[in-house]
Amino acid sequence: MTATQSPTQIQTLPAEWRDFFALTKPRVMTLVIFTAICGLLAAPGSIHPVLGFTAVLAIAMGAGGSAVLNQWWEADLDAGMKRTAKRPLPTGRVRREDARDFGLFLSGVSIFLMGVAVGWLAAALLLAAILYYAVIYTMWLKPTTPQNIVIGGGAGAFPPLIGWVAVTGEVTAMPILLFAIIFFWTPPHFWALALFVKTDYAKVGIPMLPVVAGERVTRNHIWVYTLVLAPIAVAPWLIGGTSWIYGTTAVALSLLFIALALPVARRDTATNAPDPMVEEKRLFKFSIVYLFALFASLVADRVLETQGLIGPGILAGGILG
């Protein structure tokens, strides 16, 4: 593709199933599926394994569909960034119209499947998640405000909430806290990435915070959101929704997150020293481990309680009962 060609102008190559699968952002979907399963397994009560599988499948399809719609809308932008230039749409392996139709199909089927098989409250939350990512974040927030990732973080926070509601049929304090954990985790996670790929965003005119406000402001924001995230991550234990298993894990992981965010926040961007972004990359990688470990400990806590090996949360029979 030449510099003057857009994905709508280049000759489309024969598409394979792998190209359509790549459009669903399978690496991102891994985290979506994992947190959805954790929300489902950590919820009080039980769900038939077939219905549980169906709920997770619907969440995965919805996440994949919104990811496809995201790339359909941003095909020209992706073509201009080194990090995304080899995706199926910029390279012409998939037609833009086919991507749009595929995204709409996955999204529609996921909502219908969730509603019919599991429940319409869970389906409504899934619809909200898809619209949040594909419309509110992709079409509105991302191209217009440097706070895009803050508000848009809600899109990735829905899976554990939906998984929990699939089991219980209601929204209570615990799933709201799970939503909040991912919501406040997203800014430091994504801004750490944005610091070392900011030239890509600048090249295509996306107003990410490092591009618009500079590195110093971004580093300060990473520090603030990390400090806000820590007590929210511990909150499920503090309100009695989990035992000490989750609580001590959340405290330890959050302290390590703060320890890794501190050098990122204190880095002097005015020096002329080489800037390999070592601390930023380390924080970005750990943030992924952080979320996986945190939600895994939530499930472990619930399993141990179910087996009678630990007692329920301090207030489980009261506030959360």
C-alpha positions in Angstrom: 0.0 0.0 0.0 1.4 3.4 -1.0 1.3 6.5 1.2 -1.6 7.9 -0.8 -3.8 4.7 -0.6 -6.3 4.0 2.1 -7.8 0.6 3.0 -10.8 1.4 0.8 -8.6 2.0 -2.2 -6.2 -0.9 -2.3 -6.9 -4.2 -4.0 -8.4 -6.6 -1.5 -6.6 -10.0 -1.3 -8.5 -13.3 -0.7 -9.5 -13.4 2.9 -9.0 -16.4 5.1 -10.7 -17.3 8.4 -7.5 -16.3 10.2 -8.0 -12.8 9.0 -11.5 -12.5 10.4 -10.3 -14.1 13.6 -7.5 -11.5 13.8 -10.1 -8.8 13.6 -11.6 -9.9 16.9 -8.3 -8.9 18.7 -7.8 -12.4 20.2 -5.0 -11.2 22.6 -7.4 -8.6 24.1 -10.2 -11.2 24.1 -8.1 -13.4 26.3 -8.3 -10.9 29.1 -12.0 -10.3 28.4 -12.8 -14.0 28.6 -10.7 -14.5 31.7 -12.3 -11.7 33.7 -15.8 -12.8 32.5 -15.1 -16.4 33.7 -13.8 -15.0 37.0 -16.9 -12.9 37.5 -19.0 -16.0 36.8 -17.1 -18.3 39.1 -16.8 -15.8 41.9 -20.5 -15.0 42.0 -22.6 -16.6 44.8 -24.9 -19.3 43.7 -24.4 -21.6 40.7 -25.2 -21.8 37.0 -25.5 -24.9 34.8 -22.2 -25.5 33.0 -23.8 -25.3 29.6 -25.4 -22.0 30.5 -22.1 -20.8 32.0 -20.3 -21.7 28.8 -23.0 -20.0 26.7 -22.6 -16.8 28.8 -18.9 -16.7 28.3 -19.3 -17.5 24.6 -21.7 -14.6 24.2 -19.4 -12.2 26.0 -16.5 -13.3 23.8 -18.6 -12.9 20.7 -19.7 -9.4 21.8 -16.1 -8.4 22.6 -14.9 -9.7 19.3 -17.7 -8.0 17.4 -17.0 -4.6 19.0 -13.3 -5.1 18.3 -14.1 -5.7 14.6 -16.3 -2.6 14.5 -13.5 -0.6 16.1 -11.1 -1.7 13.3 -13.7 -1.1 10.6 -14.1 2.5 11.8 -10.4 3.1 12.3 -9.0 1.3 9.2 -7.4 4.4 7.8 -5.9 5.4 11.1 -4.5 1.8 11.6 -2.9 2.1 8.2 -0.9 5.1 9.4 0.5 3.5 12.5 3.4 1.1 12.6 1.8 -0.8 15.5 -1.4 -1.6 13.5 -0.4 -1.3 9.8 -0.3 -5.1 9.3 -3.8 -5.7 10.5 -6.2 -7.3 8.0 -8.0 -4.1 6.9 -4.9 -1.9 6.3 -3.2 -4.6 4.3 -6.3 -5.3 2.3 -6.8 -8.9 3.4 -10.4 -8.1 4.4 -12.8 -5.7 2.7 -14.0 -2.9 4.9 -17.7 -3.7 4.2 -17.1 -7.4 5.1 -15.5 -6.4 8.4 -18.5 -4.1 9.2 -21.0 -6.9 8.5 -19.0 -9.4 10.5 -18.8 -7.1 13.5 -22.5 -6.4 13.4 -23.3 -10.1 13.0 -21.1 -11.1 16.0 -22.5 -8.3 18.1 -26.2 -9.1 17.3 -25.9 -12.9 17.8 -24.1 -12.4 21.1 -26.8 -10.2 22.5 -29.6 -12.5 21.3 -27.8 -15.6 22.6 -27.2 -14.1 26.0 -30.8 -12.9 26.3 -32.4 -16.2 25.3 -30.1 -18.6 27.1 -29.0 -16.7 30.2 -31.1 -13.6 30.9 -32.0 -10.2 29.4 -30.3 -8.1 32.2 -27.0 -9.8 31.2 -27.9 -9.2 27.6 -28.6 -5.5 28.2 -25.2 -5.1 29.9 -23.5 -6.9 27.0 -25.3 -4.5 24.6 -24.1 -1.5 26.7 -20.5 -2.9 26.6 -20.5 -3.2 22.8 -22.0 0.3 22.3 -19.5 1.7 24.8 -16.5 0.4 23.0 -17.6 0.6 19.3 -19.5 3.9 19.5 -18.8 5.9 22.6 -15.1 5.2 22.8 -14.1 4.5 19.1 -16.3 7.0 17.3 -16.6 9.8 19.9 -14.0 9.8 22.7 -10.8 8.5 21.1 -10.6 11.1 18.3 -11.8 14.1 20.4 -10.4 14.1 23.9 -7.1 13.2 25.6 -9.2 11.7 28.5 -10.5 9.1 26.0 -9.0 6.1 27.8 -10.3 7.3 31.2 -13.9 7.4 30.2 -13.6 4.6 27.6 -12.1 2.3 30.2 -15.6 1.3 31.1 -15.8 -0.7 27.9 -13.3 -3.3 29.1 -14.8 -3.3 32.6 -18.1 -5.0 31.7 -17.1 -8.7 31.4 -16.8 -9.6 35.1 -20.0 -7.6 35.8 -21.8 -9.5 33.1 -20.4 -12.9 34.3 -21.6 -12.2 37.8 -25.1 -11.1 36.6 -25.3 -14.2 34.5 -25.2 -16.2 37.7 -27.1 -14.0 40.1 -29.5 -12.1 37.9 -28.8 -8.9 39.8 -26.3 -6.1 40.1 -24.9 -5.7 43.7 -21.9 -4.1 45.4 -19.3 -6.8 44.5 -19.8 -6.8 40.6 -19.7 -3.0 40.7 -16.4 -3.2 42.5 -15.1 -5.6 39.9 -16.2 -3.2 37.2 -14.4 -0.3 39.1 -11.2 -2.3 39.4 -10.8 -2.6 35.6 -12.1 0.9 35.1 -9.4 2.5 37.2 -6.7 -0.1 36.1 -7.1 0.9 32.5 -5.6 4.4 32.5 -2.2 3.5 34.1 -2.1 0.3 32.0 -2.8 2.1 28.7 -0.9 5.3 29.4 2.2 3.3 30.1 1.8 1.8 26.6 1.0 5.2 25.1 4.2 6.7 26.5 6.4 4.5 24.3 4.1 4.4 21.2 3.1 8.1 21.3 4.7 8.9 17.9 2.2 6.5 16.3 -0.7 8.4 17.8 0.8 11.8 16.9 1.3 10.7 13.3 -2.4 10.0 12.8 -3.8 12.8 14.9 -5.2 10.8 17.8 -5.2 13.1 20.9 -3.7 10.6 23.4 -2.6 12.2 26.6 1.2 12.0 26.0 0.6 13.6 22.6 -1.6 16.5 23.8 -0.4 17.2 27.3 3.1 15.8 27.2 5.0 13.1 29.1 5.1 14.9 32.4 1.4 15.2 32.7 0.9 11.6 31.6 3.3 10.4 34.2 1.5 12.3 36.9 -1.8 10.9 35.8 -0.4 7.3 35.9 0.7 7.9 39.5 -2.7 9.4 40.6 -4.7 6.6 39.0 -2.4 3.9 40.5 -3.0 5.3 44.0 -6.7 5.4 43.4 -6.7 1.8 42.0 -5.1 0.3 45.1 -7.9 0.9 47.7 -10.5 -0.1 45.1 -8.7 -3.4 44.4 -8.7 -4.1 48.2 -12.3 -3.0 48.7 -14.0 -6.4 48.0 -12.1 -7.7 51.1 -12.9 -4.6 53.1 -16.6 -4.8 52.6 -16.6 -8.5 53.5 -17.1 -9.9 50.0 -13.9 -12.1 50.2 -11.6 -13.6 52.7 -8.0 -12.8 53.6 -6.9 -14.9 50.6 -8.0 -12.3 48.1 -7.4 -9.4 50.5 -3.7 -10.1 51.1 -3.1 -10.9 47.4 -4.8 -7.5 46.5 -2.7 -5.6 49.0 0.6 -7.3 47.9 -0.1 -6.8 44.1 -1.2 -3.2 44.6 1.9 -2.3 46.6 4.0 -3.8 43.8 2.0 -1.8 41.2 2.7 1.4 43.2 6.4 0.5 43.5 6.7 0.1 39.7 4.6 3.2 38.9 6.8 5.4 41.2 9.9 5.5 38.9 7.6 6.1 35.9 6.1 9.1 37.7 9.5 10.4 38.9 11.3 10.1 35.6 12.9 13.4 34.5 11.8 13.8 30.9 13.9 17.0 30.5 17.3 15.2 30.6 19.2 14.4 27.4 19.9 10.9 28.5 18.8 8.0 26.3 15.2 7.1 26.9 14.6 3.4 26.5 11.3 3.6 28.4 12.4 0.6 30.5 10.3 1.5 33.5 7.2 2.2 31.3 7.5 -1.1 29.6 8.0 -2.9 32.9 4.9 -1.2 34.3 2.8 -2.1 31.2 3.7 -5.7 31.3 3.2 -6.0 35.1 -0.2 -4.3 34.8 -1.4 -7.3 32.7 0.0 -9.8 35.3 -1.6 -7.7 38.0 -5.1 -8.0 36.6 -4.8 -11.7 35.8 -3.4 -12.5 39.3 -6.0 -10.3 41.1 -9.0 -12.0 39.4 -7.5 -15.4 39.8 -7.2 -14.9 43.5 -10.8 -13.9 43.6 -11.8 -17.2 42.1 -9.5 -19.1 44.4 -11.0 -17.3 47.3 -14.5 -18.4 46.2 -13.5 -22.0 45.5 -11.8 -22.4 48.9 -14.9 -20.9 50.6 -17.2 -23.3 48.7 -15.1 -26.2 49.8 -15.3 -25.1 53.4 -11.6 -24.6 53.7 -12.0 -20.9 54.6 -14.8 -18.9 56.1 -17.0 -16.4 54.2 -16.2 -12.7 54.0 -16.7 -10.9 57.3 -19.9 -9.2 56.1 -21.0 -11.8 53.6 -24.1 -12.6 55.5 -25.0 -8.9 55.9 -24.2 -6.3 53.3 -23.7 -8.7 50.5 -26.0 -11.5 51.5 
